[in-house]
Amino acid sequence: MTGQTWTPAPKRGIIPLHPLTFGMLLGRSFSALRHNPKVLFGFGVVIQLIVVVLSAVVMGFVFATTFARLESLSPSSPDFEAVLAGTIGMNLVAGIAVGLASIAFTALMQGVVAAEIGNAAIGVKASLGALWKKMLPAFCRLAAFASLSVAFVFGIIVIAFLIIAGFIAGGLGGSMEAIGGLVVLLILLVLATIPLVVWLTTKLLLVPSILVLERAKFRDALMRSWRLTRGRFWVAWGVTFLIGAIMGLAMQVVNIPVALLSSMLGTVIAPTGSTDPSAILGFVFALLAPQILLLVLQAITLVVQSTAGTLVYLDCRMRYEGLDQALISHVERRDLGWTDEQLSDPFVVDPGRAVTSAPPPKQVPEWAMNAQYPAAAYPAQPYAAQPYPAQPYPAQPYPAQPAAAAPQPTYPAPPYAGQEFPAPPAFGAPPAPPAPPAPPAASPPPAAPQTDDSSTWAAPGSGPHGPA
C-alpha cells in the first residue's frame, strides 16, 4: 500500500478560513493580540515609547535652546527679528522631523501587523525577524501612504489660511459681521471635511495589507483597495469606528482618574510649593506614570486598528476572489510535508479571479439569509381510497424432506429401585416423551394400639368386682 491515507487536521489560525461576519471581524481584532504578543504588543509598545521619548527630548531641547537665545536679546536689537525668524524656523523643522518619525512608526507598525496577521491566518507564528524581512521591501511605500493623512491635514490648513488671507486682503476683516462670517465659513469647511476623511480612510483601509502581502505597487494598491471595499464599505467603517470608540472610551476612563490623582499628588508632595529636588522628582514621576499608561493604550489602539484592516482585507478577498480556497489548499499541502520551496505564496493574486472595475456581486446580509427562502405552504392533497382485489395464491407443493438423524437422548439413573429403564426409540422416529415417575407404593395404615385393662385407669367403684 503506497501513499499517505491519513492527514492530520490543519493547524487552526486566528480566523476560520471562510468569509467573516461583523462579529468575527470585531472580536478577532482584539483576540489576535494573544497569538503573538511579543510582536503585536511588546514591539508596538516599545516602539511607541521610543518615538514619544525621542520626540519629547528633541522638541524640548530645540525649544529651550532657541527661546533661551531669543530672550538674551533686546527687542530693540537689530538682530532680534533675524533670531526670531530662526527660532520659529528651527521649531518648525523639529516639528516636521517629529511628524516624520511618527509617520515612520505608523508605517512600520502597519506593515508588521499585516505580515503577522497574514501568517496567523494560516496558523504560523513567525518571529520578529521574519516579519521584518517580509515588511521591509514595502516600507517606503507604507511611509508614503502614511504621509497622505499628514498631507491632507496640511492641505486643509493651507486652504483655511488662504481664505483668511483673502478676507484680510479684501478689506473684509475689519467689521464684526465679516469676522463672524469668516468663522462660520471655517466651521463649515471643517464639518465638510469630516465625511470626506471618513470616506477616504475607509476606502483606502486595505492599502497597507495589499502593499505587504501582495507586494503591489503604490498605485495598484490604491486601486485594489478601492475595488475590494465596494459592497463592504459599511462593514469596514463600522469595525474601525467601534474599535476607535472602545479604545477612546478606555483612554478616557484612564485619563480622568489620572488627572485627578496628579492634581492631588501635587499638593501632597509639595504642599508649600517647595522647590526641593525630591519633591520635584516625585511630582514628575506622578505625572509621567499615567502618561506611560496612556501611551500603552495608544499603541494597543494602533495595533488593533491595523489588525482590523488586515482582517477586512482577508474577508473581502475570500468573498470576491476565493482566497479561502487558496489558504485551505496551502495549509493542506504544508501539513502533507511540502517544503517552503514547493509551496507558493497563498496571497498572490490570480488574474482570473481579481476584482475589476465591474461592480462586485451583491452581498446578502447575515440577517436576511434565513428570510431569503420562506417556507412554502402546500395545500392538503385529497387521495381517494384505492380498492385492491384479493389475490389468490395457489398451494405450493413442498417435497418431503428427509429427516436428519435425531440425537440419542440421555436418561438419568432411575431414582427408585425396581424402576425399569425405557427402551430406546427406533432409528429415525421422534423421541418418546419420558414416562412420568411411578408413585410410591402405598404403605398399610398403622395398627391400632393394644389397650391393657390393667394399665387402664378407672374410677373407684366401677371395676368388675364392684366397689370395694
N, C-alpha and C positions, 0 to 999 in steps of 0.2 A: 504494500500500500504506500503510495507516494503522495507527496503534497501535504499541506497542513489542513487538517479538517476542523480545527477549532481555533477561534481567535478570541483573545481576551477582550473584555468590554473597553471601549475607548476611554481614555482619561477625560474626565469631565472638566470643562473650563468654567469660567465665571458666568457664562451665559449659555442657555440651551441653543443649539445650532438650528434655529428656526426663527422666523420673524418675531420680533419682541412687541409686547404690549406696552402701554404707557406706564403701568405699574412696575413692570420689569426694568424699563429704562431708568425710572427714578430710583428704585431700590438698589439695583446693581451698581449705580453710580457711587453710592456710599459704601456698599459691601466690597467693592473692588479694592479698597484700602487694605483689607485683610489678606489679599492674595500675595502681595509682595510689599509689606510695609517698609522694609528698608529702603526701597527705591521710591515708592509713591509718597511715603510720609517722611522718612528720615532725610532723604535727599532734598525734598521740597522745602522742608523747614530750615535745613542748614543753609541752603542757597538763599532763601528769603532773609534769614538773619544776616548773612554776609552782605547782601545787597543793601539792606537797610542801614547796617552799621557803617559800611563804607560811604553810603550817600550822606549820612548824618555827619560823619567825620569830614568829608570833603567840603560839604556846604558850610559847616561850622567854621572850618579853617579859612576858607575863602572869605566868608562874611566878616569874620573877626579881623582878618588881615587888612582887607580893603577899607573897611569903615574906620579902623583904627588909624590908618594913614590919612583918611579924609578928615578925621577930627583934629589931626595935628596941624591942619592948615586953617588959616583965617578965611572967611567968606570973601573978604576984600582982596585976597591974594590973586595975582594974575594966573596962577596955576590951579586955582580952585576948580574952575569949570572943566579943565582937562582931566584932573584927578577924579572929579565926579563922573565924567563920562567913562573913564577907565574902570571905576568901581562898578558902575552899572553893567558895563560890558563883561567884566570878569564874573560877576554873579550870573549873568545870562549864560555865559559859556559853561559855568559849573552846573547850572540847572539843566542845560541841554545834555551835558555829559551824564548827569544822574538819570535823566529821562531815557537816554540810550541804554544805560545799564539796566534800567527797569524793563525796557523793551527786550533786551537780550535775555534777561531772566525769564520773561514770559514766553518767549520763543523756545528757550531751552526746555522749560517745563512742559510746554505743549508737545514738543517733539518726543521727549522721553515718555510721557504718559501715553501718547498714541502708539509708540512702539511696544510699550508694556501691555496695553490692553489688546493689541493685535496678537501678541504671544499668549496672553492669558485666555483668549477666546478658544484656543486650541489646546489648552492645558499645559502650557510651557511656562516655567518660572525662570526667567532669564536674569542674568547678573547685570549690574550697572554698566560694566564694560561692554557687554554685548548690546545693550540698549543704546549706549552712547555711539557705538560703531554704526548702528543702524540709523541713528538720527543725524549723525554728523554731515553726510552729504546734502541733507536738506536744510541745514542750519541757516544758511544765508537767505534762502527763500522764506524760511519761517520768520526770520528777523524782518525781512521786507514786508511780510504780511502783518506782523505785529505793529509795525510803524504806521500802517494805514490808519489805525484809530487815532494815533497822535496827529497825523497829517490832517485828518478830518476835523479834529477839535481845533487845531491851529487855523484851518481854513475858516471855521465859524468865527473864531476870534478876529481874524483879518476882515471878514465881511462886516462884523459889528463895528470895528474900528473905522472902516471906510464909510459906513453910514453916519457915524458920529462926526467924522471929519467933513462929510458933505453938508450936514446940517450947520456945522460951525462956519464953513466957508460960504454958505448961502446966507449967512446972517440970520438964521432962524433959531439960534441958541440963546438969544438974549431975553426972550419972554418966557413966562411960566407955562403958557399954553404949548409953546414949541418944545419945552423940556418934557412936559407931560406926554405929548405925542411921541417924542423920541423914546421915552421909557416904555410906552405901550408897544411901540414897534419892536423894540428889543425883546420884550416879553413874548410877543407873537412869534418872533424869529426862533427863540429858544423852544417854545412849545411845538413849533412846526418841525424842528429837528429831532424831537423825541421819537415820533413814529418812524421817521426816516432811519434813525440809528437802529431802532429795533428791527426794522425790516432788513436792512443791510447786514446786521450782525447775524440774524438767523439764516439768511440765505447763504452767507459765507461761513457758516459754522463748521462745515466739514473740510475746509481748506487745509488745516494742519494735518489731519489724518490722511488726506489724499497725498500731500507732499511727502509724508514719511512712509506710508505703507505702499503706495503705488509708485513712488519716486517720479511723480509727474512734474512737468514744468509749471511755472507760476501761472501763466495764462490758462493752461489746460486745467489746473486745479481750480481756478475760479469758475470756469465753465462747468466742470463736473459737479462742483458743489451747488451751483445754481440749478442744475438739472436734477440732481438727486433729491433735493429738498422739495421739488414740486409734488404736491399731494401730501407731504408730511411737514408742512410749514408749522401748523399749529401744534403738532406734537413736539417738534424740536423747540419751539418757543416756550411751550408750557413746561417742559422739563427744565430748561435753563432758568426760566423765571422762578419756578418753585425752589430750585436749588439756591438761587440768589436770595430769595425771600427767607428760606430756612436759615442759611448761614448769616444773613444780615440780622435776623432776629437773635441768633445766638451771640453775635458780637454785641448787640445792644444789651442783652441780658448780662454779659460780662462787663461791658463798659460802664453802665450806670453804677453798680456797686463799687467798681474800681475807682470811679471819680469821687464818690462819697468817702471811700476809705482813704484815698490820697489826701483829701482835704482834712480829714480827721487826724491822720497821722502827722500832717504838717504842724498842727497845733500841739500835738502830743510830743513830738520830737524836739521842736524848738518853740516852746510856748512864749518866750520873751523875744523872739526874733533873733536869737543868738546866731552869731556867725562862726561858731565853733566848727572846726572841720568834721568832727564826728557827727554833729547834728546835720551838717550839710550832706554828708555821705549817706546818712540814714534816710534823709528826705529824698535824695536822688534815687536810692535803692527802692524806696517805697513807690516812687513814680515809675521807675523803669520795669519793675517786675510785672505789673499789669500790662504794660505795653508789649512785653515779650509774649504774654499770653494772647494778646490781640494779633500779633504777628503770626503766631502759630495758627490761629483761626483763619487768617488771610491766606496762608499757604495751603491749608486744607481746602479752602474755598476754591482756589485756583486749580488744585488737583482734581477735585470733584467735578467742577465745570468742564475741565478738559476731558475727563473720563466720560462725562455725558455726551460731549461732542463726538467722541470716537464710537460710543455705543449707538448713537443715532446714525453715524456713517455705516456701521455694520448692518443695522436694521434696514436702512434704505437699499443697500446693495443686495441683501438677502431677498428683499421684496421685488426688486426690479431686475436684478442681474443674476439671480440664482447663486449667490455667494455661499449660502448654507450647504449646497451640494458639493461645491469645491472644498469647503472646510471639512466636511464629513469624509470625503474621499482622501484628503490629505491625512487626517487622523488615522483612518483605517490602514493606509499604506505604511504610515510610520509605525503603527503597532505590529504590523507584519514583519518589521525588521528592515525596511528600506533605509538607506543611508541619506545623509543630507544632500549628497551629490545627486542621488537618484530622485529625491523629492524636489518638485518645483515650488516656486513661491505661490501660495494659495491666493494671494491678494492681487495677482496680476490680472489686469482687465482683459476679458475676452472681447475682441472687437465685434463678434456676432451677437453678444448679449449686452453690450454697453448701451447706456441710455443715450438717446439722440435728442434733437430739437423737437421731435414729435412729443405730444403730451403723453405722460405715462398712463398705464391702466388705472382705472378708478378703484380706489381702495374702499372696501366695505368696512364701516366701523365695527368695533367689537360688540357694541350693544345691539347692532342690527343683524348680527349673524343668525341668531335664533328666530328673529321675526321675518327673515327673508323668505322662508318657506313655511307658510302657515299650514296647519293640519287641514287636510281636505275632508269635507263631510260627504259621506256616501249614503244615499237613501237605502232603506232596507229593501232587499230583493225578495219578492214572493216566489216560493218554489212549490209547484204542485206535487202532490204525492205520486210517486211512481209505482204502478202495480207490477209486481213481479210474480209470474205464474210459478206454480210448484214444479220442480224439476224431478222427473222420475229417474231413479238410479237403479239399474239392473243389479241383481245379486251377483256378487263376484265369487266365482268358484276358486277355492283355495285347495291346492293339492295337499294330500296328507303328508304331514311332516314326521319323519322318523324320530321316535323319542330317543333322547340320549340316555345313556346308562345312568341310572339313579345311584347316588352314593348309598352304600350299605349303612343302615342305621346302627348305632351302637346302643346297647342296652345296659343299664346299670345292674349291678348284682341284685338278686332278689332280696327284698328286705325281710321276708318271712320264710321261715323254714317250711319246707314242703311245697313251696310255690314252684310251679313248672315254668320253665323258660319257653316263651312262644317260639313257634317255628319260623324261620326266616322266610320272607316273601319270595315268590318266584321271580326269576330274572326278567326285567322289563316291566313288571307290574308295579303299580304305585305302592308305597309302603303302607301297611295296615296301621291304623291308629293304635296306640298302646292300650292294652286291656286295663281296665280300672283295677286297682288293688282289691283283693278279696277281703271282705270284712272279717274281723277276728271272730273266732269260734265263741259261741255263747257259753258262758260258764253257768253251771247249775246254781240255783239260788241257795243261799246258806241254810242249813238245817236249823230248826227251832231249838233253842236251848232246852235241855232236860232239867225239869224242876225237881228238887228233892224236898219231900214233905218235912223231913227232919230239919231241914235248914230254912223252912218257911216259917215266918213269924205269924202268929195268930193271937187273937185277943184272949185274954184269960176267960176260961169257962166255955169256949167254943170248940174245944177239941173233941175227938171221937169218944173219949171217956167221960165227957161231960165236965161240969165244973168240979173243981177239986173240993 
